Amino acid sequence: MSEKIKHILVIRLSAMGDVAMTVPVLQAFTKQYPNIKLTVLTRPFFAPFFRDLKNVEVFPIDLNQKHKGVFGLYKLSKALKQLDVDAVADLHNVLRTKILKLFFFGKKYSQLDKGRQEKRALVAGQSFQPLKSTHQRYADVFETLGFKIDLDNPKFPLKKTLPLSILKLVDTQNKKQWIGIAPFAQYQSKMYPLDKMALVIKALQNQYNLFLFGGKADKAILDTMVNATTVINCAGQFSFEEELDLISNLDLMISMDSGNAHLAAMLGVKVVTIWGVTHPYAGFGAFNQPEAYNILPDKKRYPKLPTSIYGNKFPEDYKEVAGTINPEQIINKVNTILK
């Protein structure tokens, strides 16, 4: 069947981290199957993720207007059929994509197995062992279509040339290594306390150039952590593509269990991930990172970890569990990696 497939529609609509996790898989696919064309159906904001992938195009979906609702999805399916795809790799497997599947009747269609049962057992405390990574689950979708993907020994894009908007803020003469720090996450239960992160920043700022990442709404909070010329608040300063260019030049990213970890990992950057009520065993760890790069709360002290897959469910006394990690643990980990 795979011999007849020359063009695959790949679907992953959201969230940012989940879309970023597709990139190393598609990167491996394009290296191993250079003659197969991929069209990625995703939100237009995520299009820059795929800019370095050969033989990959992005088809932007408009979920707010043009492609909203069942009728919108029908219009979308008509437009997608004009692309003349031979198969569909659904890396999302939600109601929208299941509806799209109906419109693609007759096409080879493979959907993501989210492993819900194993994940429920993990958060219920019925088992505690590493589950299949999300990256491998994505790869499995392609294997069902006849394309086995080897995710070992990945190749990453070269560092981007930095735009002047970034270079003018950095003293490039000091030759210090560059560290990104992304202290925010969707849920507070996944965040390291900002007062403790400020201590980490203060301890690292003399030895490294630090770049703080967040949304425009986070700018004022991050401004309070800027106490040296080696600390730069990036929130609201650059375009998304410029931020990706900057991340590609980092020596290391410090992130929560959030999208920034996956943005850095997809670009081949080392990632130290700080965990709260979630856990890398659920399969959402950053790509190609050693297990030692994960900093976790004490499981003996908090035996119910992980309490949820996404960070939205937890006992009240577990809400601040990330804060039990000593700042020295993070500082020492960074210094050990970058020594």
C-alpha positions as CSV (number, residue, x, y, z in Angstrom):
1,M,0.0,0.0,0.0
2,S,2.8,2.5,0.9
3,E,4.2,2.2,-2.7
4,K,1.0,3.8,-4.0
5,I,1.2,6.7,-1.4
6,K,3.0,9.8,-2.7
7,H,1.2,12.5,-0.8
8,I,0.0,12.4,2.9
9,L,-2.2,14.9,4.7
10,V,-1.0,15.3,8.3
11,I,-3.5,16.7,10.8
12,R,-2.6,18.3,14.1
13,L,-4.6,21.3,15.1
14,S,-3.5,22.2,18.6
15,A,-2.1,22.8,21.3
16,M,1.3,24.5,20.7
17,G,3.4,21.9,22.5
18,D,1.6,19.0,20.8
19,V,2.0,20.5,17.4
20,A,5.7,21.2,18.1
21,M,6.1,17.5,19.0
22,T,5.2,16.5,15.5
23,V,8.2,18.4,14.1
24,P,10.9,15.9,15.0
25,V,8.7,13.1,13.7
26,L,8.1,14.8,10.4
27,Q,11.8,15.7,10.2
28,A,12.7,12.1,10.5
29,F,10.0,11.1,8.0
30,T,11.3,13.6,5.3
31,K,14.9,12.3,5.8
32,Q,13.8,8.6,5.4
33,Y,11.1,9.1,2.8
34,P,12.3,12.1,0.8
35,N,10.0,11.4,-2.2
36,I,6.8,11.6,-0.2
37,K,5.1,14.9,0.0
38,L,3.5,16.0,3.3
39,T,0.8,18.6,3.8
40,V,0.2,19.7,7.4
41,L,-3.3,20.8,8.4
42,T,-2.8,23.1,11.4
43,R,-3.5,26.6,12.7
44,P,-1.7,29.3,10.8
45,F,0.1,30.5,13.9
46,F,2.0,27.2,13.9
47,A,3.2,27.4,10.3
48,P,6.7,28.6,11.2
49,F,7.3,25.3,13.0
50,F,7.6,23.5,9.7
51,R,9.7,26.1,7.7
52,D,12.8,23.9,7.7
53,L,11.2,20.7,6.6
54,K,11.7,19.7,2.9
55,N,8.7,18.6,0.8
56,V,6.4,19.8,3.6
57,E,3.6,22.4,3.1
58,V,1.2,23.9,5.6
59,F,-2.6,24.2,4.9
60,P,-3.9,26.6,7.5
61,I,-7.3,25.9,9.1
62,D,-9.7,28.7,10.1
63,L,-11.6,27.2,13.0
64,N,-13.2,30.5,14.0
65,Q,-15.0,31.4,10.7
66,K,-14.4,29.6,7.4
67,H,-14.0,26.1,8.7
68,K,-16.2,26.4,11.8
69,G,-18.8,23.7,12.5
70,V,-19.8,20.7,10.4
71,F,-20.5,22.7,7.3
72,G,-17.2,24.5,7.7
73,L,-15.4,21.1,7.9
74,Y,-17.3,20.0,4.8
75,K,-16.0,23.0,2.9
76,L,-12.5,22.3,4.3
77,S,-12.7,18.7,3.1
78,K,-13.6,19.8,-0.4
79,A,-10.5,22.1,-0.4
80,L,-8.3,19.4,0.9
81,K,-9.5,16.9,-1.7
82,Q,-8.2,19.4,-4.3
83,L,-4.7,18.6,-3.0
84,D,-5.0,15.1,-4.3
85,V,-3.7,13.3,-1.2
86,D,-3.3,9.6,-1.1
87,A,-3.6,9.1,2.6
88,V,-4.3,10.9,5.9
89,A,-2.3,10.7,9.1
90,D,-4.5,12.0,11.9
91,L,-2.1,13.0,14.8
92,H,-4.9,14.6,16.8
93,N,-7.9,12.2,16.9
94,V,-10.6,14.5,18.2
95,L,-14.2,15.1,17.1
96,R,-13.3,17.5,14.3
97,T,-10.8,15.1,12.8
98,K,-13.3,12.2,13.2
99,I,-15.8,14.2,11.2
100,L,-13.2,14.9,8.5
101,K,-12.5,11.2,8.4
102,L,-16.1,10.7,7.2
103,F,-15.5,13.1,4.3
104,F,-12.3,11.2,3.3
105,F,-14.1,7.9,2.9
106,G,-12.2,5.6,0.6
107,K,-8.8,7.2,1.5
108,K,-6.3,5.3,3.7
109,Y,-6.8,7.0,7.1
110,S,-4.7,6.3,10.2
111,Q,-5.5,7.9,13.6
112,L,-3.5,8.5,16.8
113,D,-3.8,6.1,19.6
114,K,-3.7,8.3,22.7
115,G,-3.3,5.5,25.1
116,R,-6.1,6.7,27.4
117,Q,-6.4,3.5,29.4
118,E,-2.7,3.4,30.3
119,K,-2.7,7.1,31.2
120,R,-5.7,6.6,33.4
121,A,-3.9,3.8,35.2
122,L,-0.8,6.0,35.6
123,V,-2.7,8.9,37.3
124,A,-4.8,6.5,39.3
125,G,-1.6,5.0,40.9
126,Q,-2.4,1.6,39.4
127,S,0.9,1.5,37.6
128,F,4.1,3.6,37.5
129,Q,6.2,3.0,34.5
130,P,7.1,5.0,31.4
131,L,4.4,5.0,28.7
132,K,5.1,5.2,25.0
133,S,6.2,8.7,24.1
134,T,3.9,11.0,22.2
135,H,6.6,11.2,19.5
136,Q,6.5,7.4,19.1
137,R,2.7,7.5,19.0
138,Y,2.8,9.9,16.1
139,A,5.4,7.7,14.4
140,D,3.0,4.7,14.8
141,V,0.3,6.5,12.8
142,F,2.7,6.6,9.8
143,E,3.7,3.0,10.4
144,T,0.1,2.0,10.0
145,L,0.2,3.7,6.6
146,G,3.3,1.6,5.7
147,F,6.0,4.1,6.7
148,K,8.1,2.9,9.7
149,I,10.0,5.9,11.1
150,D,13.3,5.6,13.0
151,L,13.4,8.4,15.6
152,D,17.0,7.5,16.8
153,N,19.9,9.7,15.8
154,P,17.8,12.7,14.8
155,K,19.0,15.6,12.6
156,F,18.1,19.1,13.6
157,P,18.1,22.4,11.6
158,L,21.1,24.7,11.7
159,K,21.0,27.7,14.1
160,K,19.3,30.6,12.5
161,T,20.9,33.9,11.8
162,L,19.7,36.3,14.4
163,P,17.8,39.4,13.4
164,L,19.1,42.9,14.4
165,S,16.1,43.3,16.7
166,I,17.7,40.6,19.0
167,L,21.4,41.3,18.4
168,K,21.1,44.9,19.5
169,L,19.9,43.8,22.9
170,V,22.8,41.3,23.5
171,D,26.4,42.0,24.4
172,T,27.8,39.4,22.0
173,Q,31.3,40.2,23.0
174,N,31.0,38.6,26.5
175,K,31.0,35.1,24.9
176,K,28.8,33.7,27.7
177,Q,26.5,30.8,26.9
178,W,22.8,31.5,26.2
179,I,20.0,30.1,28.4
180,G,16.3,30.5,27.8
181,I,13.9,30.5,30.8
182,A,10.2,29.9,30.2
183,P,8.6,30.0,33.7
184,F,4.9,29.8,32.7
185,A,2.5,27.0,32.0
186,Q,-1.2,26.6,31.3
187,Y,-1.9,25.5,34.9
188,Q,-0.3,26.9,38.1
189,S,0.2,23.3,39.2
190,K,2.8,22.9,36.5
191,M,4.7,26.1,37.4
192,Y,7.8,26.6,39.5
193,P,7.0,29.5,41.9
194,L,8.1,32.8,40.4
195,D,9.9,34.0,43.5
196,K,12.1,30.9,43.5
197,M,12.7,31.2,39.7
198,A,13.9,34.7,40.4
199,L,16.5,33.2,42.7
200,V,17.6,30.8,39.9
201,I,17.9,33.8,37.5
202,K,19.9,35.8,40.0
203,A,22.3,32.8,40.6
204,L,22.8,32.3,36.8
205,Q,22.9,35.9,35.5
206,N,26.6,36.5,36.1
207,Q,27.7,33.4,34.3
208,Y,25.3,33.2,31.4
209,N,23.2,35.4,29.1
210,L,19.6,34.8,30.1
211,F,16.5,35.2,27.9
212,L,13.0,35.2,29.6
213,F,10.1,33.9,27.5
214,G,6.4,34.5,28.0
215,G,3.4,36.1,26.4
216,K,2.7,39.9,26.1
217,A,0.6,39.7,29.3
218,D,3.6,38.3,31.2
219,K,5.9,41.2,30.3
220,A,5.4,43.1,33.6
221,I,6.0,40.1,35.7
222,L,9.2,39.2,33.9
223,D,10.4,42.8,34.1
224,T,10.7,42.3,37.9
225,M,13.2,39.5,37.3
226,V,15.5,41.6,35.1
227,N,18.3,42.8,37.4
228,A,21.3,42.7,35.1
229,T,22.3,43.5,31.6
230,T,22.7,39.8,30.9
231,V,19.0,39.2,31.5
232,I,16.7,40.1,28.6
233,N,12.9,40.0,28.8
234,C,11.7,38.7,25.4
235,A,7.9,38.9,26.2
236,G,6.2,41.1,23.6
237,Q,9.5,42.1,22.1
238,F,9.8,39.9,19.0
239,S,7.7,38.2,16.4
240,F,7.0,34.5,16.9
241,E,9.5,33.7,14.1
242,E,12.1,35.8,15.7
243,E,11.6,34.0,19.0
244,L,12.1,30.7,17.2
245,D,15.3,32.1,15.7
246,L,16.5,33.0,19.1
247,I,15.6,29.7,20.7
248,S,17.6,27.9,17.9
249,N,20.7,29.8,19.2
250,L,20.3,28.8,22.8
251,D,22.7,26.5,24.6
252,L,19.9,25.4,26.9
253,M,16.3,26.0,27.7
254,I,14.8,25.9,31.2
255,S,11.1,25.2,30.9
256,M,8.1,23.9,32.7
257,D,6.1,20.9,31.3
258,S,4.9,23.3,28.6
259,G,5.1,24.3,24.9
260,N,8.5,26.0,25.2
261,A,10.2,22.8,26.2
262,H,9.0,21.3,22.9
263,L,9.9,24.3,20.8
264,A,13.5,24.1,22.1
265,A,13.7,20.3,21.7
266,M,12.4,20.4,18.1
267,L,15.3,22.7,17.3
268,G,17.9,20.4,18.9
269,V,18.4,22.6,22.0
270,K,19.1,21.0,25.4
271,V,16.1,21.3,27.7
272,V,15.9,21.1,31.5
273,T,12.2,20.5,32.3
274,I,10.8,21.3,35.8
275,W,7.7,19.2,36.7
276,G,4.9,19.7,39.1
277,V,1.8,17.4,39.3
278,T,2.5,16.0,35.8
279,H,5.2,13.5,35.0
280,P,7.4,12.5,32.0
281,Y,6.2,8.9,32.3
282,A,2.9,10.1,30.6
283,G,4.9,10.5,27.4
284,F,5.1,14.2,27.0
285,G,8.7,14.7,27.8
286,A,10.8,16.9,25.5
287,F,12.2,15.1,22.5
288,N,15.7,13.5,22.6
289,Q,16.5,14.7,26.1
290,P,18.2,12.5,28.7
291,E,16.0,11.5,31.6
292,A,18.5,13.3,33.9
293,Y,17.4,16.6,32.4
294,N,14.0,16.2,34.1
295,I,13.8,17.8,37.6
296,L,10.9,16.4,39.6
297,P,9.4,16.7,43.1
298,D,10.1,13.9,45.6
299,K,7.9,10.9,44.7
300,K,8.3,9.5,48.2
301,R,7.0,12.7,49.8
302,Y,4.2,13.0,47.2
303,P,3.3,9.4,46.3
304,K,0.2,10.3,44.2
305,L,2.3,11.9,41.5
306,P,1.4,12.3,38.7
307,T,-2.1,13.4,39.7
308,S,-3.1,14.2,36.1
309,I,-1.9,14.1,32.5
310,Y,-2.3,17.8,31.8
311,G,-2.0,19.4,35.2
312,N,-5.7,20.3,35.6
313,K,-6.5,17.7,38.4
314,F,-4.7,17.5,41.8
315,P,-5.4,17.3,45.5
316,E,-5.2,20.7,47.1
317,D,-2.0,19.9,49.0
318,Y,-0.3,19.0,45.7
319,K,-1.0,22.3,44.0
320,E,2.4,23.8,45.0
321,V,4.4,20.6,44.6
322,A,6.8,22.1,42.1
323,G,7.8,24.6,44.7
324,T,9.3,21.8,46.8
325,I,12.2,21.6,44.3
326,N,15.2,23.5,45.7
327,P,16.5,26.3,43.4
328,E,20.0,24.8,43.9
329,Q,18.8,21.6,42.2
330,I,18.0,23.6,39.0
331,I,21.2,25.8,39.3
332,N,23.4,22.7,39.7
333,K,21.7,20.8,36.9
334,V,22.3,23.7,34.5
335,N,25.9,24.2,35.5
336,T,26.6,20.4,35.2
337,I,25.1,20.3,31.7
338,L,26.9,23.4,30.4
339,K,30.2,23.0,32.3
